Amino acid sequence: MSVDPALPDDLEWRGLLAESTDRDALRAALTEGSVRFYVGFDPTAPSLHMGNLVQIVTAMRLQRAGHTPFALVGGATGMIGDPRDSGERTLNSAETVEEWTQRVRSQIEPFLSFEGENAATMVNNLDWTGPMSVVDFLRDVGKHFPVNRMLARETVRRRLESGISFTEFSYVLLQSMDFLTLYRRHGVTLQFGGSDQWGNLTGGVELIRRSDGGSAHAFATPLITKADGTKYGKTEGGALWLDAGLLAPYAFHQFWLNVEDEKVGELLRVFTFLPREEIEALEARHAEKPFAREAQKVLADEVTTLVHGQEETEAAKAAASALFGGGDVTSLPGATLAAALAGAGIADIDGGAPLPDVVELLVLAGLASSKGEARRTVAEGGAYINNVRVDDPSHVPAATDLVDGAWLVLRRGKKRFAGVRVG
């Protein structure tokens, strides 16, 4: 199968080769023919997140360039978890890991093509790890790992003082065995992952060499951090989940819309498929007029569409326009409103009782500290329900005013707003 010879240069330009084994050999492999590669995802949570998205998008780039993906979901390694700097992981039950394995599989599938000449394959390392005996594991895999080299791994060294279990210490053997197994069964010769996985990636390359005398390649993508070097991908509610049930598409879109000016060019390179010329033109316009936030808007639209689809992107933009621009909120879905109003505040009222008047609603929603203040707000023309100004302090919204049958959007002045949920 023909491959795109521009892929190595594109990966370099996008900053996706943070580390690699022999760079010239890797470049040659990627340009001389279709390479079978794998990338792994451990089900240590019910959803993939921003860090996983780096690997998904990179796998998409390689497949589009003519290479063949093997997406590994770690039903076995997910039972253990890679060592972290913060301390020992809490082990999840086999039932939980199995459920999360299926969820992660279903999240990965839409991003890759499972048809055609370089169709993707989904694998689970529990299929070969589960039946293996401890003795076979120690003889066939453990024999090839000098303990002194395992102790030299950066994460292990940092954990030695506070303590690390043999379980997590042995994680590198399991991941390395995955690479060896895929090498033997499917001819996979390339693995990539995040740069925090570099020791595990090279462990697999070394195991293939020591065990089978074979040659393989590995590269690591960069960890995505904020401008100050701290970890990216956190929102007020937790991780930047890809599951819409854990993080609404509106909140997902808002995250990308609000990334730092210093980082937007890097994130456009890593997470979008926009061509180099278009990204560089965006960066130039952004440097001239950063206040326009054009680059962030493009980034938010591109990534949200990739993960959640065009319809959710348009709904997120409509919600932001309605809330922050005073537009029509009446057609917004309740789930989108809930996500949009979460940071502003939501007051719940009993759906079986009559709706309160605007004065009481302003107090309930926290937009006025007292009924007197609420009345003054109405008198001064600063009270709005669903972005329609209310001039009568005794005004009671009708049931037909409820957006999606359950919501009122209250606003005081131009920028202060909150939600009321009736149910």
C-alpha positions, 0 to 999 in steps of 0.5 A: 500500500502506498503511504504519504511520504510527508507524514514524518515532516508533518509529525515533526512540525506538529510537535508530535515527536517529543521522543523517539527511537532512532529518528532516521530509522523511524522516518525510513519505516514510515516512508518506505511502506505501510507500517503496522502500529499500536497505541494502548488505552487503559480503562482506568476511568469510565471515559477517555480524556484530553490526554487520550485524544492526543493518541487518538488523533495521532493514530488517525494521522498515521492511518490516513497516511496509509499505516495500519492501526491496532488499538489496544484496550488494556483489559489486563493492564487496566486492572493494575495501572501505570505507576503515578508520581502521586502514589499507589492506585486504587485497584478496581474490580474486574467487573468495573474494568470490564465495563470500562473496557467496553466503554473505551472501545466504543469511544475509540471506534468512531475515530478509526476506519475498520474497513479498507486496505489498512483497516484498524483492528481492536485488541484486548491484552487480557486475551493473551495475559489472562491465560498465561501462568505466573511461571511462564510470565517470569520465564518468558518476559521477566527474564529479559528485564534487569532490575537495575534498569527498572529501578532507574525509570524516573517514575519508579525512582520518585516512588522508591522513597514513598513506596511502590508495590511489586504490582505497579513496579511490574507494569512495564513488563506487561506493556512490553509483553503487549508489544512483543505479542502484537509483533509476533501475531500481527507484525506490529513494529511501531508503538507510540504513546505519551511521553510519560510512557517513554520507559514502557515504550522503549521496554517493549522495543528492547524486549522484542530485540532481546527475545526475538532478535527483532527490530521495532520503533517507538515514539512519544507524543508530548504531554499537553501542559498550560503555559506555566507548565502545569497539567492541562485538561482539567475543568472545574468539574474534573478531567476534560472527558470525551464522554458527553455524559460526563462533560457536556459538549457545551462545556467541552467547547468552552474549554477550548474557547478559553485556552491561553493565547500562548498555547492556542497554536500548539493545540491547533497543531496537535488536535486539528487536521487543518493544514500547515498553511491555514494554521500558520495564517491563523497564528499570524492573525492571532498575533495581530489581534489576540482579542478577537480570539479567532484561533481559539474559536477555530480550535473549539469548533474543530475539536468539538466537531471531531469528538461530538459532531457538527450538530453539538458544536452548533448547539454549543455556539448557539447557547453561548451566543444566547447567554452572552449575546442576549439571543434567543434561548428558547430553542436550546436543549435542556442538557445544553442549558444545564451545562451552560448555566452550571458555572453561573448557578442553578436554582431548583423549584418545585414543579408542582407549585405555581411559578414565582414572580420575577422578584422572587425568582431573582432572589432564588437565583442569587441575582438579588440579595433581597426582594427590595433589591430585586424590585429596584433591578426591575424598575431600573430595566435590568431584569430579564427572563429568557433574555426578554426584559421584564418591567413589571415586578409582579410578572409571573412567567407562564408554563409556556415560557419554560425552555425545554419544558423545565428551564428559565434563564434569568439575567440581571444587567448585561453579564450576570445570569443564572438558571432556574430549573422547574421539576 
